[in-house]
Amino acid sequence: MKKVWNKWIMMIAAAFFVSVLNVTVSMAHDGGGVTLQVFYDELQPHGTWIAYENYGYVWRPRVDRDFVPYVTNGYWINTEYGNTWVSDYGWGWAPFHYGRWFYDDFYGWMWVPDTVWGPAWVAWRGGGGYYGWAPLMPGITVSVSYNYYDIPDRYWSFVPCRYITYRTIHRHCVPRPQVVTIIHQTTVVTHHYTDSRRRTYFTGPSRREIERVNNTRVPVYAVNDRGRPGRTEIERDRVSFYKPDIDNDRESRAQAIPSRVERRDRRSTTDLRNGLDNNAANRRSADEGRRETRDRQWQRPEINRDDNRRIEGGSRDAENRRRQEQGREPNQGQERLRQPQDQRGNESLRDALDKQNRERDDARRQEARERTLRDDANRRMQEERVRSQQRQQDQQRMQEQQRQQERIQERQQEQQQQRMQQQRMQEQQRQQERVRDQQQQQRMQDQQRRQEQPQMRQQRMTQERQSPRRMESPREHRGNTSRRRD
């Protein structure tokens, strides 16, 4: 009967706990009393929560190895807040608009929750025909970011200016080997926006600058609130985000806990340079451990003093009982002998477990090292492939330019030959026309001479008739006669 009663009590308690949990979740979804618990509950199916030193609970998304925040599976749009990130992930409403990202060499990209909503928590650079952005690390705020601080090179992503509004922006990011060169060619973009709550956000390049550089119109979307967590929705000139106000008081932070948490692997290292110690749970557990150790050290002398008092102030009956118990000393001696054996067995078992754990850790470390080497080799192969493709493209462009220049030269030579041929033909035509003109003039002169000869002859005869005849000497007579014969 007791077992049945206990089962009923457990069933009633479970039903009450489920009803309280449903009420809490429904209140969180309705926008009232939203705490960090909404992050822990909504992101649990899509990744892993890890207890990380100095940052408390951090979230590792379940994505591909080449995942990069604010690059993979999303794009930039322009809103009243400036450049705003729109993620195609169903869980993108939280990690890309709250909190900060950092990179761990063992785990990859990890997200630290925070309570302030923003269009995108990134830093911007521009210049040399490129726009670039990098996720802000934990402990970095917009006011601090106005001054120079060292963001690791691997955090930066760059695209040519004309691709900044493309929905496939991840396909146009420059390869990693070129990022360092481009960083030195660009400058920090400090354009910012301050809302009615005096919260400041980085806006990146302005809409007018993007329109001027790309010679295209950039639409501006109005930002609306969405009632429940989910993928960002865009309709015409409006974009809807789920952006609740998160309670930031100490009590709500202490009560918010993920349902499943993993401990951080000691082999993981980060490249964070500016961090804040927000891990209240870890600090509290460490303080409690130190306090328990101190209490145990102080309790041992007190126990010994109590035992002495009991022995000194013991009655005769207690002394008799103690003597009676001495008869059991042989058995107790055997138990004492058995206890070291058990302790040695426990110690050997602990040693075996420690050895297994060390072997497992060594295997994991070796696997992580091999995975890192494989990733490095794949990355080098990919970079070499990209460089070879670029070289091939450059060679193809050079060959195409040479072919175009050869075609242009051939066309110029053909045109020059055609002009020379035309000039020769024109010269021949002019020469022929000159010859024809000369021949025609000669014919005209001959014809004119023919026409003039009879007239001259007639004039001469007329003159001879009119002139008085004189006596010719025999010599003149012979000369005239010879001329007539001629």
C-alpha positions in Angstrom: 0.0 0.0 0.0 2.9 2.3 0.8 4.4 1.7 -2.7 1.1 2.6 -4.4 0.8 5.7 -2.2 4.4 6.7 -3.1 3.7 6.3 -6.8 0.7 8.5 -6.6 2.6 11.2 -4.8 5.4 11.1 -7.4 2.9 11.3 -10.2 1.1 14.3 -8.6 4.5 16.0 -8.1 5.6 15.4 -11.7 2.3 16.8 -13.0 2.6 19.9 -10.8 6.2 20.4 -12.0 5.2 20.1 -15.7 2.4 22.5 -15.2 4.7 25.1 -13.6 7.2 24.6 -16.4 4.6 25.1 -19.0 3.4 28.3 -17.3 7.0 29.6 -17.1 7.7 28.9 -20.8 4.4 30.4 -21.9 5.1 33.5 -19.9 8.5 33.7 -21.5 7.1 33.4 -24.9 4.4 36.0 -24.3 7.2 38.5 -23.4 6.5 38.8 -19.7 9.3 37.9 -17.3 11.7 36.7 -19.9 15.1 35.5 -18.5 18.2 33.9 -19.7 16.3 30.6 -19.4 14.7 31.3 -22.8 18.2 31.0 -24.4 18.9 27.8 -22.5 15.7 26.1 -23.5 15.4 27.3 -27.1 19.0 26.7 -28.1 19.3 23.3 -26.3 18.0 21.2 -29.3 20.4 23.0 -31.7 23.7 22.7 -29.8 25.5 22.0 -26.6 25.8 24.1 -23.4 29.2 23.9 -21.8 30.4 25.2 -18.4 33.3 27.4 -19.4 35.7 29.1 -17.0 35.3 32.9 -16.7 32.1 32.9 -19.0 29.7 30.6 -17.2 27.4 28.7 -19.6 28.4 29.1 -23.3 26.7 27.6 -26.3 28.3 25.6 -29.1 26.0 25.3 -32.2 25.6 22.0 -34.0 26.9 23.2 -37.4 29.6 22.3 -40.0 33.3 22.9 -39.3 33.4 25.8 -41.7 30.7 27.7 -39.8 31.6 31.4 -39.3 29.1 33.7 -37.4 27.7 36.6 -39.4 28.8 34.9 -42.6 27.3 31.4 -42.9 23.6 31.1 -43.9 22.6 34.8 -43.7 22.9 38.2 -45.3 23.0 42.0 -44.5 20.0 44.3 -45.0 19.7 48.0 -44.1 17.3 49.1 -41.4 16.8 52.1 -39.1 19.7 50.7 -37.0 22.0 50.5 -40.0 23.4 47.2 -41.4 21.4 44.4 -39.8 22.1 40.7 -40.0 19.3 38.4 -41.1 20.0 34.7 -40.4 18.3 31.8 -42.2 18.8 29.6 -39.1 15.7 29.0 -37.1 17.7 29.7 -33.9 19.5 32.8 -35.4 17.2 35.3 -33.5 19.4 34.8 -30.4 23.1 34.3 -31.0 23.4 37.0 -33.8 21.5 39.7 -31.9 22.4 39.0 -28.2 25.7 38.2 -26.6 29.2 37.8 -28.0 31.1 35.2 -30.0 34.6 33.8 -29.4 36.7 31.1 -31.1 38.1 28.1 -29.2 40.8 26.0 -30.8 39.2 22.7 -29.6 35.4 23.5 -29.9 35.3 26.1 -32.6 33.0 29.1 -32.5 31.1 29.5 -29.2 28.5 32.0 -28.0 28.2 33.8 -24.6 24.7 34.9 -23.8 23.8 38.5 -22.9 20.6 40.6 -22.3 20.9 43.5 -24.8 19.4 43.2 -28.3 21.3 44.6 -31.3 21.1 44.6 -35.1 24.5 42.8 -35.1 27.3 42.8 -32.6 30.2 43.3 -35.0 33.1 45.7 -35.7 33.4 47.1 -39.2 36.3 48.1 -41.5 36.3 49.6 -45.0 38.7 50.7 -47.8 40.5 49.5 -50.9 37.2 48.4 -52.5 36.3 46.0 -49.6 34.0 46.0 -46.6 34.8 43.8 -43.6 33.3 42.8 -40.2 34.3 40.7 -37.2 32.2 39.4 -34.2 32.7 41.4 -31.0 34.4 39.2 -28.3 33.1 38.9 -24.7 33.8 42.0 -22.7 33.9 44.3 -25.7 31.2 47.0 -25.8 30.6 49.6 -28.5 31.9 52.4 -26.3 35.1 50.5 -25.7 35.4 49.6 -29.3 35.8 53.2 -30.4 39.4 52.8 -29.2 41.8 50.4 -31.0 41.9 46.9 -29.7 43.4 43.8 -31.3 40.8 41.6 -32.9 42.4 38.3 -34.2 42.8 38.1 -38.0 40.7 34.9 -38.2 37.6 36.9 -36.8 37.5 39.2 -39.9 35.6 38.5 -43.1 35.9 40.7 -46.2 33.9 41.0 -49.5 34.2 43.4 -52.4 31.9 46.4 -51.9 29.5 45.4 -54.7 28.6 42.1 -52.8 27.7 43.6 -49.4 23.9 43.4 -50.1 23.9 40.0 -51.8 22.0 37.2 -50.2 24.7 34.8 -51.2 27.4 36.9 -49.5 29.2 33.8 -48.1 30.2 32.8 -51.6 32.0 36.1 -52.2 34.2 36.3 -49.1 37.8 36.6 -49.9 40.1 33.6 -49.1 41.7 33.6 -45.6 45.3 34.1 -46.9 44.2 37.5 -48.3 42.6 38.7 -45.1 45.8 39.9 -43.5 46.7 42.0 -46.6 43.3 43.6 -46.8 43.3 44.4 -43.1 46.3 46.7 -43.6 44.5 48.3 -46.6 41.3 49.2 -44.6 40.4 51.5 -41.7 37.9 51.1 -38.8 34.4 52.3 -39.6 33.0 54.0 -36.5 29.5 54.9 -37.7 27.0 54.3 -34.9 23.4 54.6 -33.9 21.9 55.4 -30.5 18.2 54.4 -29.8 15.7 55.9 -27.3 17.2 53.8 -24.5 20.6 55.2 -25.1 21.9 52.0 -26.4 24.6 52.4 -29.1 25.1 50.0 -32.0 27.7 49.9 -34.8 26.0 50.6 -38.1 28.8 49.9 -40.6 29.0 51.6 -44.0 26.1 54.0 -44.5 23.3 53.4 -47.0 24.4 56.5 -49.1 27.9 55.2 -49.3 26.8 51.8 -50.5 24.5 53.4 -53.1 27.3 55.7 -54.3 29.9 52.9 -54.5 27.6 50.3 -56.2 25.4 52.8 -58.1 22.3 50.9 -57.0 19.4 51.7 -54.7 19.5 50.1 -51.2 16.1 49.6 -49.6 15.5 50.4 -45.9 13.4 48.0 -43.8 11.3 48.9 -40.7 12.0 46.7 -37.7 9.0 45.0 -36.0 8.7 42.8 -32.9 7.8 39.1 -33.4 5.8 37.3 -30.7 7.7 34.0 -30.6 11.2 32.6 -31.2 11.8 31.6 -34.8 13.3 32.5 -38.1 13.4 36.2 -39.0 10.5 37.2 -41.4 10.7 39.8 -44.2 7.6 41.1 -45.8 7.9 43.9 -48.4 9.5 46.8 -46.5 9.3 45.3 -42.9 11.4 42.8 -41.1 10.3 41.0 -37.9 12.6 39.9 -35.1 11.9 38.1 -31.8 13.7 40.5 -29.5 12.4 40.3 -25.9 13.7 42.4 -23.0 15.8 40.0 -20.9 15.8 40.4 -17.1 19.4 41.2 -16.0 19.0 41.1 -12.2 21.1 38.8 -10.1 18.3 36.5 -9.0 17.0 35.7 -12.5 20.6 35.0 -13.6 21.1 32.6 -10.7 17.9 30.7 -11.4 18.4 30.3 -15.1 20.2 27.0 -15.7 20.4 24.8 -18.9 18.8 21.3 -18.7 22.0 19.6 -19.9 25.5 20.9 -19.4 28.9 19.6 -20.3 32.2 20.4 -18.6 34.8 22.2 -20.6 37.6 20.0 -21.9 40.9 21.1 -20.4 42.6 20.9 -23.8 40.5 23.7 -25.3 42.2 27.1 -25.6 40.9 30.4 -26.7 42.4 33.4 -28.3 40.4 35.9 -26.2 42.3 38.9 -25.1 39.5 40.9 -23.5 37.2 38.9 -21.2 34.9 39.4 -18.2 34.5 37.1 -15.3 30.8 36.5 -15.3 30.8 32.8 -14.1 29.1 33.3 -10.8 28.2 29.6 -10.5 31.8 28.4 -10.9 33.1 31.1 -8.4 30.4 30.0 -5.9 31.3 26.3 -6.2 35.0 27.0 -5.8 34.3 29.2 -2.7 32.2 26.4 -1.2 34.9 23.8 -1.9 37.5 26.0 -0.1 35.1 26.6 2.7 34.4 22.9 3.2 38.1 22.1 3.2 38.7 24.8 5.9 35.8 23.5 8.0 37.1 19.9 7.9 40.5 21.1 9.0 38.9 22.9 12.0 36.5 20.1 12.8 39.2 17.4 13.4 40.7 19.0 16.6 37.2 19.6 18.0 36.3 15.9 17.5 39.5 14.8 19.3 38.8 17.2 22.2 35.3 15.9 22.6 36.6 12.3 22.7 39.0 13.2 25.5 36.3 14.9 27.5 34.1 11.8 27.2 36.9 9.6 28.3 37.9 11.8 31.3 34.3 12.3 32.5 33.1 8.8 31.8 31.5 6.9 34.5 32.4 3.5 35.8 29.7 1.9 33.7 31.2 3.4 30.6 34.6 2.0 31.6 33.0 -1.5 32.1 31.4 -1.3 28.7 34.7 -0.3 27.2 36.3 -3.3 28.8 33.6 -5.6 27.5 34.2 -4.2 24.1 37.8 -5.1 24.4 36.8 -8.7 24.0 35.7 -7.8 20.5 39.2 -6.5 19.6 40.3 -9.6 17.7 37.4 -9.3 15.4 38.0 -5.6 15.1 41.7 -6.3 14.4 40.6 -8.5 11.5 38.4 -5.8 10.3 41.3 -3.3 10.6 43.4 -5.7 8.5 40.6 -6.1 6.0 40.1 -2.3 5.8 43.6 -1.6 4.4 43.1 -4.4 1.9 39.8 -2.8 0.9 41.5 0.6 0.8 44.3 -0.9 -1.4 41.6 -2.4 -3.6 39.8 0.9 -3.9 43.1 2.7 -4.6 44.0 0.2 -7.3 40.5 0.6 -8.8 40.9 4.4 -8.6 44.3 4.0 -10.3 42.8 1.9 -13.0 40.0 4.4 -13.5 42.5 7.2 -13.6 44.6 5.3 -16.1 41.6 4.7 -18.3 40.7 8.4 -18.0 44.2 9.4 -18.9 44.3 7.0 -21.8 40.9 8.3 -22.9 42.1 11.9 -22.6 45.3 11.0 -24.5 43.2 9.4 -27.2 40.9 12.4 -27.4 43.9 14.8 -27.4 45.5 12.7 -30.2 42.3 12.7 -32.1 41.9 16.4 -31.7 45.6 16.9 -32.8 45.0 14.7 -35.8 41.8 16.5 -36.6 43.6 19.8 -36.3 46.3 18.5 -38.6 43.7 17.3 -41.1 41.9 20.6 -40.9 45.2 22.4 -41.5 46.1 20.2 -44.4 42.6 20.6 -45.9 42.8 24.3 -45.4 46.2 24.5 -47.0 45.0 22.3 -49.9 41.9 24.5 -50.3 44.1 27.7 -50.1 46.5 26.1 -52.7 43.5 25.2 -54.8 42.2 28.7 -54.6 45.6 30.1 -55.5 45.9 27.7 -58.4 42.4 28.7 -59.6 43.4 32.3 -59.3 46.6 31.7 -61.2 44.6 29.9 -63.9 42.1 32.7 -64.0 44.9 35.2 -64.3 46.5 33.2 -67.0 43.2 32.9 -68.9 42.7 36.7 -68.5 46.2 37.4 -69.8 45.7 35.0 -72.7 42.3 36.5 -73.5 43.8 40.0 -73.4 46.6 38.9 -75.7 44.1 37.4 -78.1 42.1 40.6 -78.0 45.2 42.6 -78.7 46.1 40.3 -81.6 42.6 40.7 -83.0 42.8 44.4 -82.7 46.2 44.5 -84.4 44.9 42.2 -87.2 41.9 44.5 -87.7 44.2 47.5 -87.7 46.5 45.9 -90.3 43.5 44.9 -92.5 42.1 48.4 -92.3 45.5 49.8 -93.2 45.8 47.5 -96.1 42.3 48.4 -97.3 43.2 52.1 -97.0 46.4 51.6 -99.0 44.6 49.6 -101.7 42.0 52.3 -101.9 44.7 54.9 -102.2 46.4 53.0 -105.0 43.2 52.6 -106.9 42.4 56.2 -106.5 45.9 57.1 -107.8 45.5 54.8 -110.8 42.1 56.4 -111.5 43.7 59.9 -111.3 46.5 58.9 -113.6 44.0 57.4 -116.1 42.0 60.6 -116.0 45.1 62.7 -116.6 46.1 60.5 -119.6 42.5 60.8 -121.0 42.6 64.6 -120.4 46.0 64.8 -122.2 44.8 62.7 -125.1 41.6 64.8 -125.4 43.6 68.0 -125.3 46.0 66.6 -128.0 43.0 65.7 -130.2 41.5 69.1 -129.7 44.8 70.7 -130.6 45.2 68.6 -133.7 41.6 69.3 -134.8 42.2 73.0 -134.2 45.4 72.8 -136.4 43.5 71.1 -139.1 40.9 73.7 -139.0 43.4 76.5 -139.0 45.6 75.2 -142.0 43.0 75.9 -144.7 42.3 79.3 -143.3 46.0 80.2 -143.2 46.5 78.9 -146.7 43.6 81.0 -147.9 44.9 84.0 -146.1 48.3 83.6 -147.6 46.9 83.2 -151.1 44.8 86.3 -150.5 47.9 88.2 -149.4 49.8 87.1 -152.4 47.1 88.2 -154.7 46.9 91.6 -153.1 50.6 92.2 -152.9 52.2 93.8 -156.2 54.1 91.4 -158.2 57.8 92.2 -158.8 60.3 90.8 -161.1 61.9 87.7 -159.6 65.5 87.2 -160.1 66.5 83.8 -161.4 67.7 82.8 -158.0 64.4 83.7 -156.3 62.6 82.0 -159.0 64.5 78.8 -158.4 63.9 79.1 -154.6 60.2 79.7 -154.9 59.9 76.9 -157.3 61.7 74.5 -154.9 59.5 75.7 -152.0 56.4 75.0 -154.0 57.6 71.6 -154.8 58.2 71.0 -151.2 
